[in-house]
């Protein structure tokens, strides 16, 4: 009888019904070596794959060499004269999501990072497990809605909120919370086509104030930013 071999990966797929989760790929950009080493060690303890560390975004880009990174933990204020917006945009251009690592009192820079498209902000004062949870959240493609984010929004007097009507806010609340639009319409006692019109109007209004929301995740961001939904921290709490 021929010998039968078993592929461990195939066995796992058979047992669980899906292949094992891919390892989270992380890069760290910070101009303080001790911070880089600390986050690197924490990531490795968590089982994340640290692709590279760098003191600046240019060094990160130069050494990426075509490798893919899921999340870049990016220092908010690098000491090389670069701007927050420039750094976030350059990292995003590599296909990586950006998790900004910030000290709590730089509210204007936090706001700038979020406006540039950072997936979230985690304070440097956070516990290591909180930072790692934030990395995992961003790697999944989820929005990191934490207290740092909310504080930056609240402190910015120039932040233009979309002027949504009562029904529009209700639809946005239900839809951005995860409810399918059809069920959101049923809950509000309106037709699906009417709910779709409200959603289209919501998106138009956000474009008008310079805060486009083409995807459902973007709508979740806007709902949190405008106080329609509560902000959640990296551990899933309400930030209090």
N, C-alpha and C positions, 0 to 999 in steps of 0.2 A: 504494500500500500504506500503511495507517495506521501511524503511528510507534508503536513499542513502548517503553514506559518500564519501568524496573526499580526496584522498591522495595528499598533496601538491607537493610531489616529482614527483608523476606520472603526475600531472597536468602540471608541468614545463616541463617534458619530452615531453608531447603531444604538448605543445605550441611551444617549441623551436626545437623539433626534436632530442634532446640529453639531457642526464642527466646533472645536474649542475656540474660545475667544482669542482674538489676535492681541499680542502684547502691545501695550500703549507705548508709542515712541515719543520721547521727550527731548527737547533741547533747552538749555538754560543760557540766558544772556544777561549778564550782570557784571559791572566793572569792579566788583569786590570778590576777590578770590575765595574768601572764607564763605561768602554766601553761595557761590557756585558749588563749592565742595559740599556744603551742608545740604543743599537741595538735591544734589547728585546722589549723595548717600541715602537720603530719604526715599528718593525715587527707586533706587536699586533695592532697598529693603522692601518696597511695595511691590516689586516684581516688574517695574517699568523698565523699558529699554532706553537708556540715555544715549542718544545718538552722538551728541557733541555738546560742549560747553564753550562759551565765548565771552570775551570782555566787551564786545560791541556788536552791533548788527552787521557792520561790514565784515568783520571777522566771521560771523555766523554764515553769511552768504558765501564768502570766499571758500569756506571749508565744508559746505554742505555737500558739494560734489554729486549732485543729483539724487542724494538720499532723501527719503520722505520722512517728515516729522508730523506727528498728530498735533502736538501742543508745544508752543514755545513759552516758557516762563520768562517773561521780559521785565527787566528792571525799568521802572517808570522814568527815572532820571539818570541817564548815562552821562558820564563826565567827559564826553568827546565832542560836545557842541551840537550834537544832533537834536532834532525836535521829536516830541512825543508822536505827533502825527506821522512824520517821516518814518520813524522806527516801526510803528504798527503796520503801516502800509507796506513797507519793504518785507517785513516778515510774512504778512498775508500773501504777498506776491509769490512766495515759495510754496504756497498751498497749505501752510500751517495755520492753525488757530492760535490766537494770542491770549494768554493769561497774564495780565499785568500784576507785577509784584510791587506793592507801593507802601510808603509810610503814610500814616493816616491824615497828615495835615496838608497834603498837596491836592486839595480838592479841585482846583482849576485844571491841573494836569490830568487828574482822574477823569474829569468830564471830557477833556480833549481826547484821551485814549479811547473812551467809550464812543465818542462821536466818530473817531477814525475807524471803528469797527472791532475793537477788542471784545472778546467773548465774555470778559468779566474782569474783575479786580479783586485781588486778595491782599489784605494788609500784611506787612512784614511782621507785625506783632502776632499774627495768627499761630496757633499751635500747628506743629508739623502735620498731624493727622488731618487738620482742616485744609492745609495747603494741598496735600495729596488727594483728598476728596474733591477739591476744586479741579485739580488736573484731570482726574477721572471723569468728572462731569463734563468738562469742556471737550475731552477726547471723544465722548459719546455723541458730541454734536448738540448737547443741551446748553441752555442759557444759564449762566451763573448769576443768579439774582441775589446779591448779598447786601448787607448793610452799607458797605463801602460805596456800592453803586448808588443806593438810595440817597446817601448823604451828599454825594456829588451832585445829584440831580436837584435835591432840595436847596442846596446852597447856590445854585446857578440861577440868578435872576433873569438871565437872557435866554433861558431854555424855553423855546416856543412850544407850548402845548397845542395839540390839535383841538379845535372847538367842536367836540362831538355832542350830538343830541342824546337825549335820554335813551331812546331805543338803540342808537348806535353804540352807546356805552354798554348796554345790556348784552347786545350781540357780541361785542368784543370780549366782554367778561366771560361769557359762556364758551365762545369759540376758542379764545386764547387759553382757557383753562384746560382744553383738551377735548371738549365735546364736539362731535361732528356737526357740521352746519345744519344738517337736516334735523338732528335731535335738538339743537339749540332753537331752531325755528318752532318746533313742536312745543318746547317748554315755554316759549313766549306767546304761543297761540297765533303765530303768523305763518304764512306760506313760505316754502323753500325759496321761491323766486324773490319774494320780498326780502328775506334774510340775505340772499345773495346781493341784492341791490344795496342794502345797508352796508355789507362788507366792502363792496366796491367803492361806496362813498367814503367809508373810513379810510381806505387806502389812498384815495384821492386827497383827502384832507391832510394826511400825513405827508404826502408828497409836497403839498402846498406850503408846509412849514419846514421843508427841508429835512424831513425824517422819514424817508420812504420805508415801506414795510411790505415787500413783495411776497414774503413767505409767512407761514404760520408762526415760525420761531421769531421772525421780526415783529409780528403782531404781539407776541408774548412780551418781547422787550418793551414795546411801546406802552402796553397795558401796565406793566410794572413801573415804567418811568413816569407815567401820568397818574399813578395812584389808583388805577382801575383794578389792579390785582396787587396783592401784597408781595413784597420782595422776599425771596427765600435765600437762606444762606447755604453754604456748600453741603451742610449735613441735612438739608431738607427742612430746617426750622424756619420760623418767621422773622429771624433777625433780631429778636428781642432778647 
